[in-house]
Amino acid sequence: MKTPQPNLASEPNMKRSTAEVVREYGPFPSANVGGVTYDGQHVWFAAGDQLKELDPASGKTLRAIDVPAHAGTAFDGQHLFQIAEDRIQKIDPQTGNVLATIPAPGNGGDSGLAWAEGTLWVGQYSERKIRQIDPVTGKVLRTIESNR
């Protein structure tokens, strides 16, 4: 028997606010955006075989770092993290150098990446899972499953 899903529109305690789109970017020639993060000054996005830096004021691409970048991108306040097939690369945004590599928990099936609580959070769309992982070792610390 399927569990009924909550109707979020009728949730009395859900916070709501109006949002305004103030700027849109793209399309980007020859780039499918696979992940996006913000470092406090610039937007970084995964664009296939490059990680691109964008100036949000002008919308212009400032530079590109040659690394596999087909899925999630995250920023920890100092470094960029980029899913590269079956691994996650830690990248120095100043030099573009890959500083470290850890295994991605989905062995190539990962689709999203975020930084929170001092750890990486890896989304696996097809498996409907989010995994919290140690950014140094890649060890899975917690798995959140969804039936939605």
C-alpha positions as CSV (number, residue, x, y, z in Angstrom):
1,M,0.0,0.0,0.0
2,K,1.4,3.4,-1.0
3,T,1.8,5.9,1.8
4,P,-0.1,9.2,1.1
5,Q,2.1,12.2,0.5
6,P,1.4,15.4,2.5
7,N,-0.2,18.3,0.8
8,L,2.4,21.0,1.5
9,A,0.1,23.7,0.4
10,S,-2.1,23.0,3.4
11,E,0.7,22.8,6.0
12,P,-0.2,25.6,8.5
13,N,3.4,25.9,9.9
14,M,5.2,26.1,6.6
15,K,6.9,29.5,6.1
16,R,6.2,31.2,2.8
17,S,7.6,34.3,1.2
18,T,7.4,36.0,-2.1
19,A,10.5,35.8,-4.3
20,E,11.6,38.1,-7.1
21,V,13.8,37.0,-10.0
22,V,16.3,39.8,-10.3
23,R,18.6,38.4,-13.0
24,E,18.8,35.3,-15.2
25,Y,21.9,33.9,-16.9
26,G,22.5,31.8,-20.0
27,P,22.0,30.0,-22.2
28,F,25.7,29.2,-22.3
29,P,27.0,28.1,-25.7
30,S,28.1,24.5,-25.8
31,A,27.5,24.0,-22.1
32,N,24.9,22.0,-20.2
33,V,25.0,23.3,-16.6
34,G,25.4,20.3,-14.2
35,G,26.0,22.1,-10.9
36,V,26.1,25.6,-9.5
37,T,27.7,27.2,-6.4
38,Y,28.5,30.7,-5.2
39,D,31.8,31.7,-3.5
40,G,30.6,35.0,-2.1
41,Q,31.8,36.9,-5.2
42,H,31.4,34.7,-8.2
43,V,29.1,32.0,-9.5
44,W,30.8,28.7,-10.5
45,F,29.1,26.1,-12.7
46,A,29.8,22.7,-14.0
47,A,29.9,22.8,-17.8
48,G,31.0,19.3,-19.1
49,D,34.7,19.3,-19.2
50,Q,35.2,22.6,-17.5
51,L,34.3,24.4,-14.3
52,K,33.4,27.9,-15.2
53,E,33.6,31.1,-13.1
54,L,30.9,33.7,-13.8
55,D,30.7,37.4,-12.7
56,P,27.1,37.8,-11.4
57,A,27.2,41.5,-12.1
58,S,28.0,41.4,-15.8
59,G,26.9,37.8,-16.6
60,K,30.3,37.2,-18.3
61,T,32.4,34.1,-17.9
62,L,35.7,35.1,-16.3
63,R,37.6,31.9,-16.8
64,A,37.4,28.1,-17.0
65,I,39.2,25.3,-15.2
66,D,39.8,22.2,-17.2
67,V,38.4,19.4,-14.9
68,P,35.5,16.9,-15.5
69,A,32.4,18.8,-14.4
70,H,29.2,17.0,-15.4
71,A,27.3,17.1,-12.1
72,G,27.3,18.8,-8.6
73,T,29.5,21.7,-7.6
74,A,30.0,23.0,-4.0
75,F,32.0,25.6,-2.1
76,D,33.2,25.3,1.5
77,G,34.3,28.9,2.1
78,Q,37.8,28.2,0.7
79,H,37.7,25.4,-1.9
80,L,35.5,24.2,-4.7
81,F,34.3,20.6,-4.8
82,Q,33.3,19.0,-8.1
83,I,31.8,15.7,-9.0
84,A,33.9,14.1,-11.7
85,E,32.2,10.8,-12.6
86,D,33.1,8.4,-9.8
87,R,35.1,10.8,-7.7
88,I,34.9,14.2,-6.1
89,Q,37.7,16.6,-6.6
90,K,38.8,19.4,-4.2
91,I,39.9,22.4,-6.2
92,D,41.8,25.6,-5.3
93,P,39.7,28.3,-7.0
94,Q,42.7,30.7,-7.2
95,T,45.0,28.3,-9.1
96,G,42.6,25.8,-10.5
97,N,44.8,23.0,-9.1
98,V,43.1,19.8,-8.0
99,L,44.3,19.4,-4.3
100,A,42.7,16.1,-3.4
101,T,40.3,13.5,-4.7
102,I,37.9,11.3,-2.8
103,P,35.5,8.5,-4.1
104,A,32.0,9.6,-4.9
105,P,29.5,7.4,-3.1
106,G,27.4,6.7,-6.2
107,N,30.3,5.4,-8.3
108,G,29.3,7.7,-11.2
109,G,25.6,7.9,-10.4
110,D,25.8,11.1,-8.3
111,S,23.8,14.1,-9.5
112,G,24.1,16.9,-6.9
113,L,26.5,18.4,-4.4
114,A,26.3,20.8,-1.5
115,W,28.4,21.9,1.5
116,A,26.8,22.2,5.0
117,E,27.7,21.4,8.6
118,G,31.4,21.0,7.6
119,T,30.6,18.1,5.3
120,L,29.6,17.3,1.7
121,W,26.1,16.3,0.8
122,V,25.8,14.2,-2.3
123,G,22.5,13.8,-4.1
124,Q,21.7,10.6,-6.0
125,Y,18.6,11.4,-8.0
126,S,18.0,8.0,-9.5
127,E,18.3,6.2,-6.2
128,R,16.4,8.9,-4.3
129,K,19.1,9.3,-1.7
130,I,21.2,12.1,-0.2
131,R,24.5,11.0,1.4
132,Q,26.4,13.1,3.9
133,I,30.1,12.3,3.4
134,D,33.4,13.2,5.1
135,P,35.2,15.7,2.7
136,V,38.6,14.3,3.6
137,T,38.0,10.6,3.3
138,G,34.8,10.2,1.3
139,K,33.3,8.0,4.1
140,V,29.5,8.0,4.1
141,L,28.4,9.4,7.4
142,R,24.7,9.3,6.9
143,T,22.1,8.4,4.2
144,I,18.7,10.1,3.8
145,E,16.3,8.1,1.7
146,S,13.1,9.5,0.1
147,N,10.2,7.7,-1.4
148,R,9.0,10.7,-3.3
